Amino acid sequence: HLELGDGTAPPQLLMFMRRGDSGLFVPLDRREEFANATFFGVYGSNLVEGDFEGELRKLLQGVLEVRKTAKHPLLHPDRPLALVTGGGPGAMEVGNRVAKQLGFLSCGMFVDFGSLSRKPGSNINEQKKNPYVEAYMSYRPEKLVERQSEFGLDFPIFLTGGVGTDFEYALEEVRRKVGTVPIHPMILFGTEEHFMNKIGRRFLENRQCGTIKGSEWLSNVPYVVKSGAEALEVYRRFFAGTLAIGGKAPANDRGFVLVDDAWLAASS
């Protein structure tokens, strides 16, 4: 595949590489990274970037530091790192920009909403592929669900988002519930109030109705953080094998774990 770019950079050859049941077009000199990487991912709004770029940078820089001495199968000195977003503007662009600047393979799973956005009565924001994506795949709008199933993230990170991000969160949660992916922590950047409205109230209602009986442990998988340092501490403990997560760990009455001074003190 020949990527012509935007006219400011020379054309680039990319090779389609499979990953599980899907794949991406990858620069020829990044193929080995793609084949062996641990995949982080950033979900968030295409309308707003939020104020998370500095904290996301601190988190990913911290992951690089931890990798130097880590011995986990997904994080050790010989393990490449990649970061995936939807490839568009807003929070997605923030993720790809930080990833590229830090040397992660920066990937985008891009949906071409152009045809839908021009339909009368449409309420879809046409999205342009952001300039920080290095490896990518593009999808037609009718393949939105299939595209979402092909992110294949090891470690999802959520920034401020709308309906699309809510959908993405629900899919990541369901994957963990049914066991199609390992139970790794999900990082949620934001406030307790925001995620109580987004996630907590749904968890409490489901628990009250008895519709999540036996799966209450899902409430110990998402970690709400305000800073990159807090998020890094979650990862640090996960890679060290000391994070209380999964079916054998207690449920959390909020529907998520709030990483604050009390959690840091109790977990240290």
Backbone as CSV, one residue per row, in Angstrom:
resi,resn,N_x,N_y,N_z,CA_x,CA_y,CA_z,C_x,C_y,C_z
1,HIS,0.858,-1.187,0.000,0.000,0.000,0.000,0.894,1.236,0.000
2,LEU,0.616,2.202,-0.894,1.383,3.438,-0.967,0.590,4.558,-0.333
3,GLU,1.103,5.100,0.763,0.474,6.215,1.472,1.039,7.506,0.899
4,LEU,0.166,8.292,0.247,0.635,9.503,-0.415,0.802,10.675,0.534
5,GLY,0.159,10.647,1.681,0.298,11.722,2.659,-0.449,12.967,2.237
6,ASP,-0.104,14.080,2.863,-0.819,15.335,2.634,-0.041,16.311,1.764
7,GLY,1.038,15.850,1.144,1.831,16.724,0.300,3.012,17.355,1.003
8,THR,3.050,17.264,2.324,4.162,17.845,3.082,5.233,16.809,3.397
9,ALA,4.951,15.541,3.139,5.903,14.465,3.412,5.958,13.558,2.196
10,PRO,7.068,12.866,1.990,7.178,11.977,0.830,6.247,10.775,0.980
11,PRO,5.862,10.157,-0.141,5.036,8.941,-0.067,5.735,7.863,0.759
12,GLN,4.939,7.001,1.374,5.486,5.976,2.252,4.844,4.640,1.934
13,LEU,5.662,3.598,1.863,5.144,2.255,1.650,4.720,1.646,2.980
14,LEU,3.520,1.057,2.989,3.021,0.364,4.162,2.628,-1.048,3.762
15,MET,2.732,-1.946,4.708,2.406,-3.347,4.465,1.236,-3.744,5.357
16,PHE,0.262,-4.451,4.787,-0.834,-4.950,5.611,-0.335,-6.113,6.449
17,MET,-0.508,-6.000,7.765,-0.091,-7.050,8.684,-1.267,-7.490,9.528
18,ARG,-1.437,-8.776,9.615,-2.548,-9.317,10.392,-2.218,-9.297,11.880
19,ARG,-3.260,-9.093,12.672,-3.166,-9.203,14.130,-4.462,-9.813,14.595
20,GLY,-4.425,-11.101,14.964,-5.658,-11.802,15.272,-6.496,-11.939,14.014
21,ASP,-7.765,-11.533,14.102,-8.670,-11.639,12.960,-8.675,-10.380,12.102
22,SER,-7.842,-9.416,12.431,-7.847,-8.154,11.695,-6.411,-7.780,11.348
23,GLY,-6.183,-6.519,11.046,-4.846,-6.070,10.729,-4.806,-4.596,10.410
24,LEU,-3.609,-4.070,10.246,-3.398,-2.663,9.934,-2.358,-2.546,8.829
25,PHE,-2.349,-1.398,8.157,-1.269,-1.043,7.256,-0.154,-0.419,8.092
26,VAL,1.030,-1.008,8.027,2.133,-0.669,8.928,3.349,-0.244,8.104
27,PRO,4.043,0.835,8.505,5.285,1.204,7.813,6.268,0.033,7.802
28,LEU,6.988,-0.120,6.714,7.854,-1.286,6.559,8.883,-1.401,7.673
29,ASP,9.371,-0.258,8.157,10.403,-0.315,9.187,9.848,-0.465,10.594
30,ARG,8.508,-0.598,10.717,7.910,-0.777,12.043,7.204,-2.135,12.166
31,ARG,7.425,-3.011,11.210,6.689,-4.283,11.184,6.971,-5.150,12.403
32,GLU,8.227,-5.233,12.809,8.563,-6.081,13.958,7.942,-5.538,15.236
33,GLU,7.937,-4.213,15.384,7.273,-3.605,16.539,5.802,-3.999,16.593
34,PHE,5.121,-3.845,15.462,3.696,-4.162,15.406,3.440,-5.619,15.770
35,ALA,4.267,-6.503,15.250,4.052,-7.935,15.458,4.229,-8.346,16.912
36,ASN,5.035,-7.610,17.670,5.389,-8.050,19.022,4.935,-7.110,20.130
37,ALA,4.200,-6.062,19.795,3.919,-4.997,20.758,2.852,-5.370,21.773
38,THR,2.946,-4.716,22.919,1.841,-4.597,23.864,1.061,-3.344,23.473
39,PHE,-0.261,-3.478,23.415,-1.090,-2.398,22.878,-1.848,-1.664,23.980
40,PHE,-1.507,-0.398,24.143,-2.305,0.526,24.927,-3.285,1.210,23.971
41,GLY,-4.297,1.839,24.510,-5.246,2.521,23.637,-5.901,3.682,24.341
42,VAL,-6.267,4.692,23.574,-6.942,5.870,24.110,-8.283,6.027,23.420
43,TYR,-9.340,6.050,24.221,-10.688,6.332,23.742,-11.083,7.728,24.218
44,GLY,-11.813,8.455,23.390,-12.285,9.767,23.818,-12.974,10.494,22.696
45,SER,-13.447,11.681,22.995,-14.267,12.467,22.089,-13.484,12.959,20.878
46,ASN,-14.191,13.059,19.732,-13.589,13.706,18.565,-13.808,15.206,18.600
47,LEU,-14.607,15.700,19.559,-14.950,17.118,19.623,-14.047,17.905,20.557
48,VAL,-13.559,17.250,21.608,-12.757,17.972,22.601,-11.493,17.184,22.915
49,GLU,-10.415,17.912,23.151,-9.166,17.283,23.563,-9.096,17.116,25.071
50,GLY,-9.837,17.952,25.811,-9.695,17.938,27.261,-8.350,18.502,27.673
51,ASP,-8.027,18.390,28.935,-6.746,18.901,29.432,-5.873,17.763,29.949
52,PHE,-5.891,16.639,29.206,-5.230,15.421,29.681,-3.869,15.170,29.043
53,GLU,-3.457,16.000,28.079,-2.248,15.664,27.325,-1.026,15.558,28.223
54,GLY,-0.853,16.511,29.133,0.306,16.469,30.013,0.307,15.244,30.901
55,GLU,-0.861,14.883,31.420,-0.937,13.724,32.315,-0.779,12.417,31.544
56,LEU,-1.334,12.366,30.325,-1.140,11.169,29.502,0.333,10.992,29.172
57,ARG,1.013,12.095,28.898,2.445,12.025,28.611,3.206,11.489,29.831
58,LYS,2.873,11.992,31.022,3.535,11.499,32.233,3.300,10.006,32.418
59,LEU,2.091,9.573,32.117,1.774,8.152,32.266,2.613,7.311,31.305
60,LEU,2.617,7.658,30.036,3.327,6.843,29.056,4.844,6.929,29.233
61,GLN,5.332,8.099,29.648,6.760,8.189,29.993,7.075,7.269,31.164
62,GLY,6.178,7.230,32.136,6.367,6.358,33.281,6.367,4.891,32.895
63,VAL,5.493,4.517,31.962,5.471,3.136,31.476,6.816,2.769,30.849
64,LEU,7.384,3.695,30.103,8.700,3.440,29.509,9.764,3.232,30.579
65,GLU,9.684,3.993,31.660,10.646,3.830,32.754,10.451,2.493,33.456
66,VAL,9.202,2.141,33.738,8.918,0.868,34.410,9.389,-0.300,33.548
67,ARG,9.237,-0.161,32.242,9.622,-1.245,31.322,11.101,-1.610,31.450
68,LYS,11.935,-0.656,31.824,13.376,-0.892,31.882,13.743,-2.018,32.842
69,THR,12.952,-2.182,33.899,13.273,-3.205,34.902,12.153,-4.224,35.097
70,ALA,11.025,-4.056,34.390,9.883,-4.958,34.571,10.182,-6.337,33.989
71,LYS,9.499,-7.335,34.531,9.685,-8.709,34.068,8.351,-9.365,33.731
72,HIS,7.339,-8.552,33.480,6.013,-9.060,33.133,6.003,-9.445,31.648
73,PRO,5.246,-10.492,31.263,5.202,-10.868,29.843,4.788,-9.733,28.907
74,LEU,3.972,-8.800,29.402,3.511,-7.692,28.573,4.341,-6.423,28.733
75,LEU,5.273,-6.431,29.653,6.116,-5.252,29.851,7.482,-5.680,30.359
76,HIS,8.451,-5.608,29.466,9.842,-5.901,29.803,10.715,-5.198,28.768
77,PRO,12.008,-5.112,28.977,12.855,-4.283,28.103,12.815,-4.633,26.623
78,ASP,12.485,-5.879,26.283,12.487,-6.280,24.881,11.109,-6.202,24.230
79,ARG,10.117,-5.723,24.967,8.747,-5.701,24.450,8.421,-4.334,23.843
80,PRO,8.140,-4.253,22.537,7.745,-2.975,21.943,6.378,-2.535,22.463
81,LEU,6.086,-1.253,22.318,4.823,-0.692,22.778,4.133,0.037,21.629
82,ALA,2.823,-0.098,21.572,2.016,0.590,20.576,0.834,1.234,21.276
83,LEU,0.269,2.248,20.626,-0.924,2.900,21.154,-1.912,3.097,20.019
84,VAL,-3.170,2.726,20.279,-4.222,2.768,19.269,-5.295,3.762,19.679
85,THR,-5.785,4.538,18.711,-6.967,5.380,18.902,-7.877,5.177,17.695
86,GLY,-8.964,5.935,17.661,-9.824,5.933,16.489,-9.238,6.699,15.329
87,GLY,-8.092,7.342,15.536,-7.380,7.988,14.449,-7.865,9.363,14.062
88,GLY,-8.890,9.878,14.750,-9.463,11.161,14.383,-8.935,12.314,15.222
89,PRO,-9.710,13.412,15.280,-9.285,14.596,16.027,-9.624,14.488,17.511
90,GLY,-9.485,15.598,18.224,-9.864,15.655,19.635,-8.971,14.808,20.511
91,ALA,-9.594,14.063,21.426,-8.839,13.234,22.361,-8.019,12.177,21.643
92,MET,-8.522,11.704,20.511,-7.774,10.701,19.750,-6.454,11.278,19.247
93,GLU,-6.500,12.508,18.756,-5.283,13.153,18.276,-4.282,13.346,19.408
94,VAL,-4.789,13.681,20.595,-3.907,13.805,21.759,-3.153,12.498,21.987
95,GLY,-3.890,11.382,21.978,-3.247,10.095,22.206,-2.195,9.770,21.173
96,ASN,-2.519,9.958,19.898,-1.552,9.661,18.843,-0.352,10.594,18.877
97,ARG,-0.590,11.848,19.203,0.526,12.802,19.258,1.521,12.418,20.351
98,VAL,1.023,12.132,21.534,1.897,11.756,22.643,2.617,10.450,22.333
99,ALA,1.887,9.483,21.789,2.491,8.189,21.478,3.639,8.341,20.484
100,LYS,3.400,9.091,19.417,4.433,9.251,18.398,5.655,9.970,18.959
101,GLN,5.418,10.984,19.760,6.536,11.739,20.327,7.376,10.888,21.271
102,LEU,6.766,9.901,21.916,7.494,9.069,22.876,8.046,7.787,22.264
103,GLY,7.783,7.563,20.983,8.346,6.392,20.328,7.474,5.160,20.335
104,PHE,6.241,5.265,20.848,5.282,4.174,20.693,4.901,4.107,19.208
105,LEU,4.571,2.918,18.703,3.979,2.832,17.381,2.571,3.414,17.473
106,SER,2.311,4.488,16.746,1.057,5.234,16.855,0.074,4.745,15.797
107,CYS,-1.039,4.149,16.253,-1.973,3.470,15.352,-3.349,4.128,15.383
108,GLY,-4.068,4.040,14.261,-5.421,4.576,14.178,-6.365,3.614,13.486
109,MET,-7.541,3.436,14.074,-8.606,2.610,13.475,-9.674,3.577,12.991
110,PHE,-9.523,4.034,11.775,-10.248,5.191,11.282,-11.556,4.791,10.607
111,VAL,-12.639,5.495,10.941,-13.926,5.309,10.270,-14.173,6.505,9.361
112,ASP,-14.470,6.235,8.105,-14.754,7.301,7.149,-16.230,7.677,7.242
113,PHE,-16.520,8.698,8.039,-17.894,9.147,8.214,-18.314,10.166,7.153
114,GLY,-17.441,10.443,6.180,-17.712,11.502,5.222,-19.033,11.359,4.503
115,SER,-19.334,10.143,4.015,-20.564,9.948,3.257,-21.793,10.145,4.131
116,LEU,-21.730,9.684,5.378,-22.885,9.832,6.268,-23.082,11.267,6.708
117,SER,-21.983,11.990,6.932,-22.093,13.351,7.451,-22.758,14.291,6.452
118,ARG,-22.749,13.919,5.181,-23.358,14.780,4.164,-24.822,14.461,3.903
119,LYS,-25.347,13.434,4.551,-26.753,13.094,4.365,-27.642,14.097,5.092
120,PRO,-28.794,14.468,4.488,-29.715,15.404,5.145,-30.154,14.875,6.510
121,GLY,-30.126,15.745,7.513,-30.553,15.365,8.857,-29.507,14.633,9.665
122,SER,-28.320,14.413,9.082,-27.269,13.691,9.794,-26.729,14.529,10.946
123,ASN,-26.398,13.858,12.043,-25.793,14.530,13.192,-24.439,13.901,13.499
124,ILE,-23.655,13.693,12.444,-22.342,13.068,12.565,-21.275,14.077,12.188
125,ASN,-20.253,14.146,13.000,-19.138,15.042,12.709,-18.144,14.337,11.795
126,GLU,-17.943,14.895,10.596,-16.962,14.304,9.701,-15.585,14.422,10.332
127,GLN,-14.846,13.307,10.316,-13.561,13.267,10.997,-12.430,13.069,9.995
128,LYS,-11.387,13.857,10.126,-10.186,13.701,9.325,-9.156,12.895,10.114
129,LYS,-8.435,12.043,9.410,-7.364,11.285,10.076,-6.313,12.251,10.592
130,ASN,-5.962,12.129,11.865,-4.998,13.076,12.425,-3.577,12.764,11.924
131,PRO,-2.688,13.748,11.923,-1.373,13.580,11.282,-0.366,12.781,12.097
132,TYR,-0.758,12.280,13.265,0.193,11.576,14.118,0.046,10.059,14.031
133,VAL,-0.855,9.589,13.180,-1.060,8.151,12.996,0.014,7.602,12.059
134,GLU,0.650,6.507,12.472,1.699,5.879,11.664,1.213,4.583,11.010
135,ALA,0.461,3.784,11.732,-0.122,2.557,11.191,-1.640,2.673,11.328
136,TYR,-2.367,2.183,10.320,-3.811,2.411,10.395,-4.596,1.393,9.579
137,MET,-5.886,1.376,9.867,-6.864,0.700,9.038,-8.066,1.620,8.940
138,SER,-8.717,1.641,7.798,-9.918,2.460,7.629,-11.129,1.557,7.418
139,TYR,-12.284,2.040,7.866,-13.515,1.260,7.850,-14.657,2.084,7.286
140,ARG,-15.587,1.412,6.612,-16.829,2.056,6.219,-17.718,2.201,7.447
141,PRO,-18.599,3.201,7.474,-19.434,3.421,8.671,-20.272,2.217,9.069
142,GLU,-20.731,1.444,8.092,-21.576,0.288,8.426,-20.772,-0.831,9.088
143,LYS,-19.450,-0.710,9.109,-18.607,-1.699,9.770,-18.120,-1.202,11.130
144,LEU,-18.853,-0.265,11.709,-18.430,0.352,12.971,-18.270,-0.671,14.086
145,VAL,-19.225,-1.597,14.212,-19.155,-2.582,15.299,-17.984,-3.533,15.082
146,GLU,-17.818,-3.990,13.834,-16.689,-4.872,13.553,-15.368,-4.175,13.842
147,ARG,-15.273,-2.910,13.436,-14.055,-2.136,13.689,-13.746,-2.084,15.171
148,GLN,-14.787,-1.856,15.989,-14.555,-1.727,17.413,-14.039,-3.030,18.023
149,SER,-14.492,-4.135,17.496,-14.054,-5.428,18.027,-12.611,-5.733,17.675
150,GLU,-12.026,-4.939,16.747,-10.685,-5.235,16.266,-9.604,-4.343,16.884
151,PHE,-9.966,-3.533,17.890,-8.952,-2.716,18.552,-7.906,-3.596,19.233
152,GLY,-8.351,-4.651,19.897,-7.431,-5.612,20.492,-6.491,-5.026,21.523
153,LEU,-7.019,-4.187,22.417,-6.162,-3.500,23.383,-5.817,-4.390,24.567
154,ASP,-4.587,-4.265,25.021,-4.201,-4.868,26.293,-4.568,-3.953,27.456
155,PHE,-4.412,-2.623,27.236,-4.629,-1.661,28.313,-5.366,-0.427,27.788
156,PRO,-6.714,-0.412,27.892,-7.481,0.749,27.429,-7.433,1.907,28.422
157,ILE,-7.387,3.123,27.868,-7.377,4.362,28.642,-8.517,5.229,28.116
158,PHE,-9.364,5.728,29.017,-10.516,6.521,28.611,-10.346,7.974,29.038
159,LEU,-10.527,8.880,28.066,-10.594,10.304,28.336,-12.055,10.743,28.205
160,THR,-12.318,12.034,28.296,-13.677,12.535,28.166,-14.247,12.147,26.811
161,GLY,-15.463,11.623,26.812,-16.074,11.212,25.556,-17.582,11.210,25.632
162,GLY,-18.202,10.982,24.480,-19.659,10.980,24.381,-20.210,9.596,24.135
163,VAL,-21.217,9.506,23.264,-21.910,8.245,23.033,-20.965,7.178,22.485
164,GLY,-20.093,7.570,21.547,-19.158,6.595,20.989,-18.225,6.028,22.037
165,THR,-17.735,6.885,22.923,-16.839,6.435,23.989,-17.581,5.557,24.991
166,ASP,-18.846,5.897,25.262,-19.663,5.044,26.145,-19.798,3.643,25.555
167,PHE,-20.020,3.591,24.248,-20.130,2.304,23.548,-18.827,1.527,23.660
168,GLU,-17.716,2.213,23.480,-16.416,1.567,23.551,-16.137,1.045,24.960
169,TYR,-16.532,1.827,25.958,-16.351,1.370,27.340,-17.167,0.106,27.606
170,ALA,-18.423,0.120,27.149,-19.287,-1.040,27.382,-18.703,-2.297,26.746
171,LEU,-18.134,-2.165,25.545,-17.542,-3.327,24.891,-16.327,-3.845,25.651
172,GLU,-15.478,-2.936,26.128,-14.309,-3.366,26.908,-14.748,-4.066,28.190
173,GLU,-15.807,-3.562,28.799,-16.322,-4.173,30.025,-16.887,-5.565,29.750
174,VAL,-17.662,-5.689,28.684,-18.260,-6.981,28.347,-17.182,-8.006,28.010
175,ARG,-16.136,-7.587,27.311,-15.047,-8.512,26.988,-14.461,-9.128,28.247
176,ARG,-14.284,-8.320,29.262,-13.735,-8.823,30.518,-14.725,-9.728,31.243
177,LYS,-15.990,-9.372,31.181,-17.013,-10.180,31.845,-17.090,-11.583,31.260
178,VAL,-17.081,-11.690,29.931,-17.256,-12.996,29.303,-15.938,-13.741,29.117
179,GLY,-14.820,-13.086,29.431,-13.541,-13.773,29.410,-12.870,-13.872,28.059
180,THR,-13.253,-13.018,27.104,-12.582,-13.059,25.805,-11.250,-12.316,25.818
181,VAL,-11.011,-11.514,26.847,-9.717,-10.865,27.034,-9.310,-11.034,28.493
182,PRO,-8.019,-10.990,28.794,-7.580,-11.067,30.193,-8.090,-9.866,30.989
183,ILE,-8.141,-10.038,32.295,-8.651,-8.969,33.158,-7.501,-8.029,33.513
184,HIS,-7.322,-7.020,32.688,-6.336,-5.969,32.910,-7.067,-4.695,33.313
185,PRO,-6.431,-3.814,34.060,-7.108,-2.598,34.512,-7.430,-1.655,33.352
186,MET,-8.544,-0.940,33.511,-8.931,0.118,32.588,-8.756,1.447,33.308
187,ILE,-8.033,2.375,32.691,-7.766,3.678,33.284,-8.791,4.685,32.780
188,LEU,-9.391,5.435,33.703,-10.380,6.452,33.367,-9.887,7.791,33.910
189,PHE,-9.491,8.701,33.020,-9.040,10.023,33.443,-10.249,10.936,33.648
190,GLY,-10.409,11.470,34.856,-11.512,12.384,35.114,-11.852,12.440,36.589
191,THR,-13.017,12.980,36.885,-13.427,13.179,38.267,-14.330,12.051,38.753
192,GLU,-14.398,11.909,40.063,-15.307,10.936,40.659,-16.747,11.234,40.254
193,GLU,-17.136,12.496,40.289,-18.511,12.862,39.945,-18.856,12.469,38.511
194,HIS,-17.943,12.759,37.582,-18.195,12.435,36.173,-18.425,10.943,35.981
195,PHE,-17.561,10.123,36.551,-17.689,8.690,36.326,-18.737,8.046,37.222
196,MET,-19.124,8.720,38.295,-20.277,8.232,39.049,-21.533,8.352,38.203
197,ASN,-21.661,9.464,37.470,-22.802,9.648,36.584,-22.736,8.716,35.376
198,LYS,-21.551,8.503,34.850,-21.387,7.677,33.658,-21.488,6.178,33.945
199,ILE,-20.836,5.737,35.011,-20.647,4.309,35.254,-21.275,3.853,36.558
200,GLY,-21.049,4.645,37.607,-21.456,4.223,38.940,-22.952,3.995,39.079
201,ARG,-23.749,4.914,38.564,-25.202,4.781,38.722,-25.729,3.562,37.971
202,ARG,-25.164,3.279,36.825,-25.569,2.071,36.083,-25.213,0.808,36.856
203,PHE,-24.002,0.785,37.444,-23.600,-0.370,38.242,-24.536,-0.566,39.435
204,LEU,-24.827,0.512,40.151,-25.685,0.408,41.335,-27.087,-0.061,40.973
205,GLU,-27.627,0.444,39.864,-28.968,0.025,39.432,-28.973,-1.440,39.025
206,ASN,-27.950,-1.851,38.291,-27.864,-3.259,37.890,-27.725,-4.177,39.103
207,ARG,-26.939,-3.763,40.067,-26.775,-4.577,41.274,-28.076,-4.646,42.059
208,GLN,-28.771,-3.521,42.169,-30.050,-3.486,42.875,-31.065,-4.410,42.209
209,CYS,-31.045,-4.468,40.883,-31.994,-5.303,40.136,-31.572,-6.766,40.069
210,GLY,-30.363,-7.062,40.494,-29.876,-8.430,40.461,-29.429,-8.907,39.096
211,THR,-29.197,-7.982,38.173,-28.866,-8.376,36.802,-27.369,-8.582,36.574
212,ILE,-26.553,-8.297,37.570,-25.111,-8.548,37.432,-24.620,-9.477,38.542
213,LYS,-25.522,-10.286,39.068,-25.149,-11.191,40.158,-24.021,-12.107,39.707
214,GLY,-22.971,-12.150,40.485,-21.801,-12.946,40.147,-20.755,-12.189,39.365
215,SER,-21.129,-11.010,38.864,-20.178,-10.201,38.098,-19.888,-8.868,38.763
216,GLU,-20.244,-8.754,40.040,-20.000,-7.489,40.731,-18.519,-7.117,40.750
217,TRP,-17.667,-8.124,40.604,-16.222,-7.877,40.611,-15.787,-6.950,39.482
218,LEU,-16.608,-6.796,38.436,-16.252,-5.878,37.359,-16.000,-4.462,37.866
219,SER,-16.524,-4.167,39.054,-16.337,-2.834,39.634,-14.917,-2.614,40.136
220,ASN,-14.086,-3.666,40.170,-12.686,-3.450,40.578,-11.733,-3.401,39.381
221,VAL,-12.290,-3.305,38.178,-11.465,-3.251,36.961,-11.194,-1.819,36.498
222,PRO,-12.199,-0.901,36.505,-11.917,0.488,36.109,-11.319,1.296,37.255
223,TYR,-10.294,2.082,36.945,-9.613,2.916,37.945,-9.717,4.370,37.526
224,VAL,-10.419,5.169,38.312,-10.585,6.592,38.021,-9.407,7.356,38.608
225,VAL,-8.713,8.093,37.752,-7.513,8.816,38.168,-7.602,10.269,37.719
226,LYS,-6.878,11.124,38.417,-6.801,12.542,38.047,-5.460,12.889,37.424
227,SER,-4.482,12.008,37.572,-3.131,12.349,37.128,-2.437,11.141,36.523
228,GLY,-1.415,11.435,35.731,-0.602,10.375,35.175,0.110,9.573,36.247
229,ALA,0.490,10.235,37.333,1.183,9.539,38.424,0.267,8.508,39.077
230,GLU,-1.018,8.858,39.269,-1.965,7.907,39.853,-2.178,6.714,38.917
231,ALA,-2.332,7.009,37.628,-2.518,5.928,36.657,-1.301,5.017,36.617
232,LEU,-0.125,5.608,36.669,1.101,4.810,36.624,1.198,3.891,37.831
233,GLU,0.743,4.354,38.989,0.781,3.504,40.177,-0.118,2.285,40.006
234,VAL,-1.252,2.452,39.330,-2.113,1.302,39.029,-1.353,0.300,38.168
235,TYR,-0.733,0.779,37.107,0.019,-0.110,36.225,1.203,-0.747,36.950
236,ARG,1.881,0.052,37.751,3.051,-0.466,38.454,2.670,-1.678,39.314
237,ARG,1.560,-1.559,40.014,1.134,-2.658,40.885,0.599,-3.838,40.083
238,PHE,-0.044,-3.534,38.951,-0.504,-4.638,38.108,0.687,-5.444,37.597
239,PHE,1.690,-4.775,37.062,2.841,-5.483,36.509,3.659,-6.178,37.591
240,ALA,3.549,-5.708,38.833,4.230,-6.360,39.952,3.404,-7.499,40.542
241,GLY,2.152,-7.639,40.094,1.295,-8.716,40.581,0.635,-8.437,41.911
242,THR,0.538,-7.164,42.313,-0.034,-6.837,43.623,-1.355,-6.078,43.525
243,LEU,-1.888,-5.890,42.329,-3.139,-5.151,42.165,-4.330,-6.062,42.428
244,ALA,-5.244,-5.610,43.295,-6.447,-6.386,43.616,-7.464,-6.206,42.495
245,ILE,-7.542,-7.179,41.596,-8.387,-7.050,40.412,-8.912,-8.417,40.009
246,GLY,-10.158,-8.441,39.501,-10.718,-9.682,38.994,-11.678,-10.355,39.963
247,GLY,-12.061,-11.579,39.622,-13.096,-12.283,40.345,-12.785,-12.640,41.776
248,LYS,-11.508,-12.708,42.135,-11.135,-13.053,43.503,-10.930,-11.830,44.382
249,ALA,-11.031,-10.654,43.800,-10.881,-9.404,44.557,-12.268,-8.852,44.902
250,PRO,-12.374,-8.070,45.974,-13.688,-7.554,46.372,-14.252,-6.557,45.369
251,ALA,-15.585,-6.486,45.325,-16.269,-5.495,44.502,-16.126,-4.117,45.136
252,ASN,-16.389,-3.093,44.356,-16.322,-1.718,44.841,-17.703,-1.095,44.746
253,ASP,-18.155,-0.497,45.831,-19.524,0.022,45.880,-19.775,1.194,44.945
254,ARG,-18.743,1.836,44.459,-18.932,2.936,43.508,-19.192,2.432,42.089
255,GLY,-18.764,1.216,41.816,-18.792,0.720,40.449,-17.453,0.889,39.767
256,PHE,-16.516,1.509,40.457,-15.149,1.698,39.969,-14.252,1.945,41.171
257,VAL,-12.962,1.865,40.965,-11.992,2.143,42.017,-11.539,3.588,41.865
258,LEU,-11.668,4.356,42.931,-11.207,5.736,42.933,-9.777,5.768,43.467
259,VAL,-8.860,6.175,42.639,-7.455,6.268,43.055,-7.259,7.632,43.682
260,ASP,-7.218,7.639,45.000,-7.010,8.880,45.749,-6.007,8.598,46.874
261,ASP,-5.842,9.544,47.759,-4.857,9.369,48.832,-5.186,8.159,49.699
262,ALA,-6.481,7.942,49.942,-6.884,6.807,50.775,-6.542,5.489,50.090
263,TRP,-6.796,5.390,48.783,-6.462,4.155,48.062,-4.956,3.944,48.044
264,LEU,-4.212,4.993,47.793,-2.766,4.869,47.741,-2.205,4.423,49.078
265,ALA,-2.742,4.975,50.163,-2.265,4.592,51.496,-2.658,3.166,51.854
266,ALA,-3.903,2.804,51.541,-4.393,1.460,51.893,-3.731,0.384,51.066
267,SER,-3.326,0.732,49.847,-2.778,-0.273,48.930,-1.260,-0.350,48.987
268,SER,-0.643,0.573,49.705,0.829,0.597,49.704,1.413,-0.479,50.587
